[in-house]
Amino acid sequence: MKYALIGCGRIAANHVKAVLGTGLEFTAVCDILPEQMENLLQKHGLDRDETIKRYTDYKQMIAENQIELIGIATESGSHAEIALYCIDHGINLIIEKPIAMSMEDADEIVRRSEEKGVKVAACHQNRFNVAVQELRKAVETGRFGKLSHGSVHVRWNRNEGYYAQAPWRGKWAHDGGALMNQCIHGIDLLRWMMGGEAEEVYGVTRQRFHDYLEAEDIGMAVVKFKNGAVATIEGTTNVYPQNLEETLYLFGEKGTVKIGGKSTNNIDVWDFADETEADHQNKGLKEQTSNVYGNGHLSMYADVTDAIKNDRAPYVDARAGRNALEMVLAIYKSQKTGQPVKLPLSDFSSTDMQGEF
């Protein structure tokens, strides 16, 4: 299966590892900065591989090659434009988060991909974490009983050096703030585990320590779900001096689970009324990861490759990416208006936050 990567920045290395691990035919790579491409390929011992074509224009790359799957890992603000062009050319996609920066674009990605039968996966790779998969099984088999509430806490550190690496970071048009960039994975997991059907969001965001950015460095929200359960979100890049945790809690009448670690990769608490022998293995489970992105990219690529071959929906489809984006944009809109925001959200964009701080 012929594969190409668009965007060779910080996250691209995880995509390349996944491509090599799933045996895709790495056909082409594209970045507006040629040195970014070479640095990435060199890091993986591929810089002398002349079968991998280099491009600075993704449209030219698509015109000159028969590509079946593309990974989009550019700055967030260009995800939707590139994705819609690829979909119109019948190319399957894995899109780094967030899937888009506006609800209009996200809904169009969902609509057009379904209309054209193109497979689109949103890169929320933490859904494949071992701890998260175990939690999902417990949710799907009803082990919690009636859900009471849940919460996610993404308590990370991002300093000025991080933002200096790429000038698009922290800009409303290209990135958003802590919630959109760092916390959207945890927000995705929370919505997924709570049943997905959120109906109202009330949020507050602030910019406390990063006055050189346009966007927020702390965001908090309360979410109401249609099933009666409630949830809280806390996401920040203000934790001194380094990343502390990404933690997901779920509380039901018959179960309590806390998923912890730097990227929701450990099980810290696992208690159920109907305890089984298998539950003992989950208590204290720790999945080793080499960085905060976890191990999920490889599983995601394997899943999407299989989805294309067997003509099924990817495990984390475009609609999942749309729903995670909706939660973030609802918090932004709530901050802007000072009011709770009803879902579904149809007409809000990160750029509507221009001048907020």
Summary of the structure (lengths in Angstrom):
residues: 357
radius of gyration: 19.8
end to end distance: 46.1
largest distance: 58.8
contacts: 1285
relative contact order: 0.17
helix: 37%
strand: 25%
